[in-house]
Amino acid sequence: MFGRSLTVASYRLQVLIPGALENRLRKAARRARISKGAWVRRAIEERLERESGGLPSDPLAALREIDAPTADIDVMIAEIEAGRS
């Protein structure tokens, strides 16, 4: 078992994109210090996760929809601290 690597099937996908988008992709990948391919794979994973219900597309809108009680942050911290004593 040791020294034996498990392989996962990989598939090639060719996507044609305009030059401006390629420039943005290259810069984003460079900022993240990963390859363009890795950046695109992450983006695809994140989008598929959101669409499958894992992550809301607009997290702030999702929070507003639950209609939870809110208050000023200083008031909330004071209430939390009061509950600890």
N, C-alpha and C positions, 0 to 999 in steps of 0.2 A: 504494500500500500504506500509506503513512504517513497517519495520521489516521483510518484505518479500524479500527473496533473489532470484535473477534470476540464474538459473543454466544453464550451457552450457554442452552439451553432451560430454563425454570424452570416449576415446577408448584406450584400452591397446595394446601396440605394444612390442613384444619381439624380441630383436635382439641379436644374438650371436656374440661376438667380441673376438679377441685374447687377452691374458693377457696383452701384452705390450700396446695395445690400451686402455684397461681398466685402466691401470696405468696412461696413459697420460690424459684420460678423468677425472679420479678422481682428479689429480693434477690441471687441468684446472678449474674444478668446485670449488675446494677448493680456488684457487686464486680469482675466481669471487665471492666467498662466497655464492654460490647457490648449490642446489642439482645437482647430475649428471643428473637426469631427466629434470630439468629446463635448464641445459646447452645444452642437446641434443635437447630439443624443440626449444631453441633459434637458434641453428645451423641449424635445419631444416627450420625454418621460414626464416632465412637470405638467405639460398640457394634457397628456392622457390621464394623469392622476386627477387633475382638476375636473376633467370631463366625466370621469368615472364616479364623481361624488366625493373623492378624497379631500380635495381642497376647493373652497369656494372661489369662483373667478374674481369676486370682489369681497374680500374679507370684511371690510368696514360695512358694506351693505348687509352682509350676513349678520353682523353684530347688531345693527340697527333693527333688523327684523325680529330678533328675539325679545325686544322691548324690555330689557333688564333694567333694574334701577341703577341710576348713576348719580354721581355727586362730584363736587370739586375734589381734586386729588388730595388736597390738604385735609379736607373733611373725612375722606375715605381712610386716609392713613391714621388720623386721630381715632376713628371708630375701630380700626383694626387693632391699634395699640391698646385702646380701652378694653377690648375683648380679651386681650392677653393678660391683663392684670387681675 
